[in-house]
Amino acid sequence: MTAEGFLEGRRLQLARGVLLQCIMGGYPPARFYGSDDGDLALVADPAQIHRLPWSDEPRAVAICDADELSGGSSSLSTRGQLKAVIARYAAHGLAPVVATELEFFVFAPNTDPTQPFRPPVGLDGRREDGQSAFSVSSNNGLRPFFSEVYKCMAALGLPRDTFMHEMGVSQFEINLLHGDPLLLADQTFLFKHLLKEVALKHGLSVVCMAKPLAHTPGSSMHIHQSIVEIGSGKNVFTDSNGEPTAMFRHFIGGQQAGLADFTALFAPNVNSYQRLCHPYASPNNACWSHDNRAAGLRIPASSPAARRVENRLPGADANPYLAIAVSLAAGLHGIEQELEPSAAIQGEFAVPDNLALPCTLHAALERLKRSQLARELFGSEFIEGYIASKTMELTSFFDEITPWERRVLAAQA
């Protein structure tokens, strides 16, 4: 939209079906988004209108809510779903607080998708070989890129906590500061957009796939979660003696009750399960533990005031609005139903069958289809539309024969 049209308050409308567009560009049948495929109104959030600092010509981005023309948020909007979850907490006098940790890879341009990704050539003329995890100098070869990333983050008002080189080859992680869930989802979305755009300016490719390289750790989007009382700001996970509360237990119990049903919402792509089934500290279970990275739900070491639950299931490919909404909704379900968690696990452990998660997109979608809880929390229209879109993507994947199949199976009798 032109700046003039935006400032005049001209309404921007969008077909409902666009919210269910699959990643290849197609759409499920119209019955999943209203047979007329009528319009939604895109209503800009005044707090999320940003001049784009990397653009040579003046441009801005406005994060919008997708509202029905008759009023109210569209049930197909993931941002709207998150706002609804936050409102359900507010009805109890509670406010969730979250932080996201986003991992990503920086690669050289990949013009042939049949070839593996490669790290870029750095300022020293060499490609990273994977020996730079947590090094203080590991990203010096990409310093011009990261310098512009930092400047653009500041220009967009994106505060950062820590930035580090992760375990993978040319893999990095940013930790965003904790705060309001909607704000953190907006910031995570803007940061991913920023990364992609700045990378293109520097002749690089940022990849947020869950598992872009074989035999290498995948990229996660861990979600740290706590709850405070509205007004006092007190963390309800900790009592006056500094001990865990019943609400803390019930929140974990809700997460455990929902994680298997909701796996397809946290892990939305075929590639997501490459990360989960080759763990490298990417657990595919609903166990919980104190400071054990093998558990899907980890309680990080912290002071009692900072007691929180880390959901380690989502990958970097997850929709931040949806992943945060789903995780918080599961926790609130546990609080409302006073669900008790399993016993905490420590050290090496075997995952009980009832805490194992689906390990393929097909299995995860089948589990989501059977979930009455998902429909209760997010509505049948959203869940059925999501399944329809993701089923199209899975079918498209099965329409192709992979290099592994040609290499390994062609010679078989």
N, C-alpha and C positions, 0 to 999 in steps of 0.2 A: 504494500500500500504506500502511496506517496505520503510524505510527511504532512503535506497540506490536508489530505483527506483524513489522516489520523487525528490531527489537531482539531479538525472541524467536528470530530465525533462521529464520522461516518461509520455505520455498522458493517462489520465484516462477517459474512456468513459462510458456512462450510457444510457440505453434505454429511449427514450422520454416518454414512458408510465409511468415510475416511478414517474414523476412529477405529475401524476394524480392518484397515488395509494391511495385508500381510507383507512380509519383508521383500517378496519378489515383485510386489506392485499390484497384485490382484485382490479380489474381494470375495468373501463368502456370499452365499445367496442372500438376497435382499430381505428375506424373512427374519434374518438375525439383527437387522438394524431398522426395521420398519419398511414395509413393502413400497411405500412412496419414496423412500430415501430423501426425506425432507431435510431442510436446513437446520443447523444449529447456529447460535450467535457466539462469536468469539469475543469475549469481554476481557480487555486487558487489565491486568493487576497493576494499579498505579505504582506499587512498590517494586515492580519487576519490569521496568522499561529502561533499557540500557543502550547507550551509544556504544558501538562496536569499535574498540580501540585498534584492532588489527586491520580494519578496512581502510583502504586508501581514499575512497569516496565516502562522504558522510552517510552512514547507515545505522539503524538501531534495530533492536529486537525487543518485542513485547511478549512476555509470557501471558497467556490468556486462559481463562476458564471457558469451557465449552458448555453453554447453557441452552436449554430448550427455548424455543421462541415463545412458548407459553409461560416461561418462567421456571427457575430452578435448574440445578445442575443436571446434565445428561448422565444417566447411569453408565454410559460407555466411557466417560472421561475418567482416566486414572487420577488426575489431579482432583477431580470432584470426589472420587472415592476416598482419597486421603483426607480431604476436608471433612467428609462425613464421619470418618473414624475419629478425628480430633474432636468433633462436636460430641460424639458419644462419650468420650472421656470427660469433656467439660460438663456433661450432664451429671457426672458423679463428683464434680468439684475437683477434677484431676486434669493435669496437663502433661502429656508425654514429652520427653526430651530425647533427642537422638543425635548421633554423629555418624558420618559415613567415612569409610576408608576405601579409597578407590585405587586399584592397581591397573596398570596399562603398559603396553609395549610401544617402543619407538623403533620403527623399522625403516629401511630404505624402501623406496617405491617398489611395489610388487605388480608388474605389468602382466605377468603370466601366472594366473591362479593355480596352475598345475605344479608350480615350483614353490618350495618352502619360503617362508619369510626369512629375510637376512637383516642383521643389524646394520645400521648406516655406517658409512666411513666417517670417523671423527676428525677433529682438527689435527690429530697426529698422523692422519693418513691410514689408520688401521681400523679394522672392525673389532668390536668387543668380542671376547671369547668366552664370557660367562664366569670370570673370576673376580667380579667386582661387587658382589653382594655387600651392601651396607658400607661400601668404601666412601671415604670423604672426598675422593677425587674421581669417582667412577663416572660422573656425568660431565667432566670437563670437556670431553670431546664434543658434547652437545651444548656447550655453554651458551652460544648465541640463541639457540632455540629456547632453553630454559629461562634465560634472562628476559626474553619477550613474554614468555608464559607468566612469569612473576609480575611484570609490569601490567599485563592485561588483567590479571587477577585483581591487582590493586585498583585498576581503573573501573572494574565491574563491581568493586566492593565485596570481593570474595576473600574473606580472611582464611589464612591457612595455618594449620598447627605445625605439622612436620611434613617434610618432603624427603624421600630417601630412595636409594637404589634397592630394588628387591632382589629375590633369589634368581630370577630368570635372566636370560641374555637380553640386555637392553630393556629390562623391566623396571618400572618405577612405581612408587606409591605416594599418594597424598592423603593426609588426614585432615578433614575439615573440622572446624570447631563445633562443639555440640550446641544445640539450640532447638528452636521450634521445628517440628518435623516438616511442615510445608516449606519453610525457608530452606532447610537443608536439602530437600528434594529439588527445589528450584536451583540452589547453588550447585548441586551435583550435576544436574542437567546442563547448566550454563558452563560448568568447568569442562565437561566432555565435549561440548560444542566448541569451546575455546581451544582445547587441545587439537582437535581436528583441523581447525582453520589456521592456527599458527603453524602447525606442522607443514601444511601445504605451502605456506610462504617460504619455509626453509627447505623445501625439497624433501620432506620427510613424510612418513605415514604413521600416524598413531592408531593402534589397533586395540579395541576394547573387547575383543572376543574373549570368551572364558578360557579357551585353551588353544592359542594360535600355534604353539610349537610342541612337537612330540618330545617326550623325555625331559620336560621342563615344567616347572610349576605353572599353574594357571593363574588367571587374574580374578580376584574376588572383589566384592563390594560388601565388606562386613558392615553390619548395622549395630551400633551400640545404643542401648535403650534403657532409660530410667523414667520414673514418673514422679512428679512433684505435686503437692497441694497447690491449688490456685489460691493466691493470696499470700500464704506463708512461704512458698517456695521450698518447703521441706520435702526431702526425698522419702517417699513412702515405702521404699524398700528397706529402710533402716529405722529401728525404734530408738527411743531415748537413751538406751544403754549401748547403742552402736551395734546391735544384733539384727540379723535378718528378720523381716516381718512375715506374717502370714500372706500378705499381699505379694511379697516377693516370691514366695513359693507358688502361689496361685498363678502368677504371671508366667513362671517357668512351666507350670502344668499346662497352661493354655497353649504355650508355644509347642510343647511336646504333642498335644492333642491335634494341632493343626498342621505341623510341618509336612507330614507325608501327604495329606490331602492337597496342600498348597505348593508342593514342589514345582509343578509346572508354571506357577506364577513367579517363583524365585529363579527358576532355571528355564528360560523360555525358548531355548534353541537346541537343535540337535547337538551342537558343539558344547553346550553347557555340561553335558553328561560325560564328555571326555575329561573335563576337570574333576567332576565328582567321582568318577570311577577309577581315576588314577590320582589318589588323594593329594599327596604332597602338602599336607596340612589343609586340605580342602575336604572336610569330612562330610560324608553322605549319611548322617545319622541324626537322630533327635535326642541323643544322650546329652546330659549336662554335667559340667565339671567346674571345679575351681582351678582356673588358670591352666587348663589342658587343651592344647590346640587340636587334639584329635577328636574333641567333642564338637558336635554341631552347635551347641549352646554353651558358651564359655563365660565364666564369671571372672573378669580380669582382676588381678591383684590391685587393690585400691584402698583408699580410706573409706570408712563406713559412709561418709557423706556422699561419696562418689560411687556407691554400689550400683552396678548396672549389669545388664545381660547383653552379651554379644551374640548376635545371630550370624554364624559363619557360613550359612548355606548360599546366599545370593552371590552370583558372579558379577563381573564387571559389565556383562551384557544385559543385566536386569534393568527393567524400567524403574528408576529410583522412586517415583511416586507410588507405583504399584507395590514394589517390594517393601517399602516402609509401611504403607497402608496395611498390607497383609500381615506383616510381622506384628504390628501394634494391635491389629484387630484380634489376632490369635491370643495375645497376652491379655487383652481386656476380657475376652471370652473366658479365659481361665479365672480371672478375678471375679467376674459375675457369677460363675458357676462354682467357685471355690474348689477348683480342680487341684489335686495334689500331684506333684511330680514324682518320677521314679527316684530312687536313691542316686546320689551323685556318684560319678565314677572317677577314678584317678589312675594314673599310670597306664600301662598297656591293658587293653580290655577287648573283649569280644562283644559285638553289637547284638543285643537281644533282637529277636525277630520283630517284636512289636515296636521297636524304635528304629528299624531300618527304613530307608527312603527309596522311592523308585529310582532306578539307575538308567532309564532311557526315557526319551521324550514320550514315546508311545505309552509306556507304563504309567508315566506321570499324568498324561492326559486321561487315561482310563481311570485312574484314581480320582482325578478331579471330576470326571463325569458322574461318579458315584457319590460325591460328597454333598450331603445335605447341608453340612456346616458352611461350605463355600457359598451356597445359594442363600442361606440365612444372613450371612454377613455382607455379601456383595450384590445380591440380586440375581435372579435367573437370567435376565437379559445380558448382563455383563459376562457371567460365567459361560453361558452357551455361545455367545458371540466370540469370546476369547478362544474357546475350544475349537470352534469352526475355523477361525483364522489360523490357529496353530496346526490344525489338521491339514490344511492346505499346504503349509510350509513343510510338514513332514512328508506329505505325498510328493511334493516337488523334490525333496532330497532322495526319496526312493526311486524317482524317475531317472536318476543318474547312476552309472556304474563307476566305482572309485578306482584309482590306480592300484590300490592294494588288491582288489578283486581280479583285475587283469593280470597283475604280476604273479600272484600266488595261485590262483585257481585255474588259469587258462591251460596249464599243463596237466591238470588232473584228468584221469581217465573217466 
